[in-house]
Amino acid sequence: MINWLHSKLHRPEKGWDPVDPAWAQEYAAAEWQMVDHALLDKLDAQLGGLQGKRILDMGAGAGQYSVALAQRGADVTWHDISHTYQRIAQEKAATAKVNLQWSLGYLEDTQALEPASFDLIFNRICWYYCQHDQTFAQQLCGLLAPGGLLYIHAPNSQFHGDKLSTAAQWRTWLNATTGFKIGHPMLPPRRIATLFADLPISKLEADYRDPRNDVIWVWKAGDESRTS
């Protein structure tokens, strides 16, 4: 309820931006140097090629993966809450000579996106910004085309170790024990995978080799040839 109320009072379409421009430039410069091309190769292989695929970069930030995916021939929609990041991504896309679709809003602001239309949803290091974890999982599944792939890389509650403030520790505990969110607590390790248990998926793979990060691959039911 608190996060929902905040989202109603702070609207990006009215100019609100949670990201400090100076910090965004510094963060973007670093992120643009660290695009994981091996991950892109794996996505390409899983989808039978990225050329012509419809991709939603959900929580796209500075746009480094949006542009990289578009350079491989995909039809990419950038979705994020920040005007600052959008400007950075637009400049990078223009330099790379690729066209992106633009969608500005909270992670849950997907009303303008066509349901069941994306071959891949790419959600990297921003899951915890959603307002309600189970509802967000349902939304993502609803946006995927039958047989589509959802890739999630989410730092979990072990990411910061014992460096969290008392208030942050309390918010993390509250979310872990009740599912209620105040602010943006990271989920307990392995929680995200459980959110898809009752959703129409055909396959889920989880990578927990780094105990601080959950990496999840989810295939929506529909076309079994896409899960082989």
Secondary structure by P-SEA (a helix, b strand, c coil): caaaaaaaacccccccccccaaaaaaaaaaaaacccaaaaaaaaaaacccccbbbbbcccccaaaaaaaaaaccbbbbbcccaaaaaaaaaaaaaacbbbbbbbcccccccccccccccbbbbcccccccccaaaaaaaaaaaccccbbbbbbbbccccccccccaaaaaaaaaaaccccccccccccccccccccccccccbbbbbcccccbbbbbbbccccccccc
